[in-house]
Amino acid sequence: MPFREINSKVVEASVTPGQKMFSQRGAMLAYRGDVTFTPNIAGGQGGLMSMIGRRVAGEATPLMTVEGSGTVMFGHGGHHIQVIGLSGDTLYVEADRLLAFDGSLEQGTMFMGAQGGVMGMVRGQVTGQGLFTTTLKGHGSVAVMAHGGIIELPIGQGRTVHVDPQAYVAHHSDVRNKLSTAVGWRDMVGRGSGEAFQLELSGNGAVYVQASEEKL
């Protein structure tokens, strides 16, 4: 169920009988055909555990289940939208940056500290980002949103990428993340941007970075 980009801030998706997709509440701009939108209190296919992660992280993002037969246009708050296609790999994305995605994708929640160690825990407390990141795995499409546009940076052997945690949108494929500090502990107080913290990503894949540090 691929998305078609109408412009940088609007995407369109076809909805067919027997299939479903999920969208952020308030993301529907217009639709044609016989399409229904139902609140999903379980947080999509990930079920209760997926939603628990978001609540603990303070990132409760209500989802709508979209079903029927027709086409739907999605957008939200005038944010820029990037469509990411998955071919069996896993996408890690901040919950509040999800606009819409195929219902066939398997949802989950990853604790950022699981990859970044103790420093991964600091990320949520100091930078204002969540401790938990939503995971989407399988074959399908995901539409994510960000401030000021999105840049895709490739990650490969010998190509480690450092990202301001507040500019981070998502990453996919075989990528490991680690939060590091660019200044000493005594200088960290009151600092939450990339000048004090850097999200270090290595491995093979790509990371998506927004052009602004503003949180959605």
N, C-alpha and C positions, 0 to 999 in steps of 0.2 A: 504494500500500500504506500508507494512513494509519494512524497510531497512535491508539488509544483510551485516554484517560487514566482509569485505574482510581481513582487518587488522586494526591496531589502527588508520590508517590515510586514509583509503579508505572504502567507503560503496557503495553498489549496490542496485538499486531499480528497480522494474518492473513497466513499464508504459503500461496501457491498454486503449483501445479506450473508449471514453466517460468520462474519468477521467483525471485530470491534477495534476501536482505538481509544486511547485515553488522552485527555487534554487538561490543562490547568483550568480551574474554574474562572470564567470570565474571558476565556481566550477566543470563543466563537464570535466572529464578526458578522457572518452571513452564511446561509446555506440554501441549497436547492434540493428538492426531492423529499422523500419521506425519511427523515433523520430524527432520532431521539437522543436526548442528553439526560443522563441519570447520574446524580451524585454518587460517588464511590467512597463510602466511609472506610473501606478496608485498605484504601491506598493503591488500588490496581491489583495486578496479578500477584504482587508480592505478599498480599494478605496482611494480617495483623502485625507481623514482625517488621514488615517494611514500613508501616505507619508508625510503629513504636520508635524506630530509629529517627524519624523526622521529628517526632514530638520531643524526644530527649534532646535533640539538637536545636530545638526552637525553630525548626524549619517546616512546620506543618503546612503542606501544600495540598489543598483540597483538589481532588481529581474528578473529572467527569468521564463517564463511560459513554462513548459515541457509537451508535449502532444504527442500522437501517440501510437505505439505498439512496445515494445522492452524492453531492459534493459539499464540502465545508471549507470555508475560509477562516484561517486562524491568524491572530495577531494579539498583542497585549502591550498596552501602555506606550505604544510608539517605539518599542525596543527593536533593535536590529535582530534578524532571525538568520540562523545558519542551519542548513539541513545536513545531517550526518548519516551516512549509510553504513549499516553493519552487515558483515558477511560471516557471522559465526563468532566474532570477537566480542569483547565486553567494553561498554562505554561507562566511564565513571563521570558523573555530572552532579553539580550542586542541585538539590531538589527545587529550589526556587527559580532555577534557570530553565527548567523543563517547560516547553510550550505544549507539545503534543508528541505522541509516539505510537507506533504499531502495537496493538494488543497482543500480538504473537510473541513479543519480546519478554523474556523472563526477567522479572524485577527482583532486586535485592537491596540490601543496605550494607555498606562497608564502613567500619570504623577507621578513620584516617590514621589513627595511632598504630593500626595493625601493620602498616607499611613503613610509617615514619618513626616508630618507636615512641619514646616518651615525648620527643619534640613534636610529634604529630598531635599530641593532646594540647600542647600550647597554642596550636593554630586556632582552635575555636575560642580560647579564652582571651587571647590578645588581639587577633586580627579581626574578630567579628564574624568570621566564617564558621560554618558548622563543623562539628566533630565527625559527623556522618555524611557520607556521600552516597547518592543513589547509584545503583548499578543496573544496566540494561544489557542483556546478553541474547544473542541469536541472530536471525536474519530479518532485517527490516530497516525502517527509517525513523530518525528522531529529529525533531525540530527544537533547537535550543535558542535562547534569546540572551541578549547582552546590551550593554550601553556602548554606543558609538561604533558599532561594527565588531567583527570577530576576525582574528588572524589565526591561521593554522600553521603551527611550527612543527616541522618533522623532528623526530627523535630517533637517532640511530647510534651505532657503535662509534664511540668517540665524539658524539654530539649530545652532550648533556645540556639541558635547557633549564635556566633559572627563571622563575616566574614570580611576580608579586602575588601573594596569596589572594589579595582582593581583586586582582585582575583575572584570576583563574576561572575558567568556565567548565572545562571538561577535558578528559584525555581518554585514549583508547589503545587497544592492543597490549602488547607485553611491556608495560611501562611501570617502573617502580618510582614511588614518590617519597621524598624525605624533606622535612622542614629543617632548614638551617638558619643560623643567625649571622647577620653581617656586622653586628656590633656586640660589645660586651654586655653581660647581664645587667650591670649597673646602668647602662645607657638605654635599656629597653623600656623602662617605665614610661608609659604614655605614648609609646610608638606602636603603630599597628600596620604600617605600610611596608612595602618591599624594602625600604631603606633599612629597616631593622630585621625583617624576616624575608627569607627567600624559599620558595618551594622548588626543590631540586628534582627534576625528572630525568631518568635515564632508562635505557633499554631500547626497544624498537616499537615505534608507533608515532603518535602525534598528540600535541596538546593544543587546545583552543584557548586563546587569550582575548579578553575584551579590550577595547581601546580606552576604557575608563576604569578607574578604581571604584566607581560608585556602586554600592550594593543594591540589588534589585529589591 
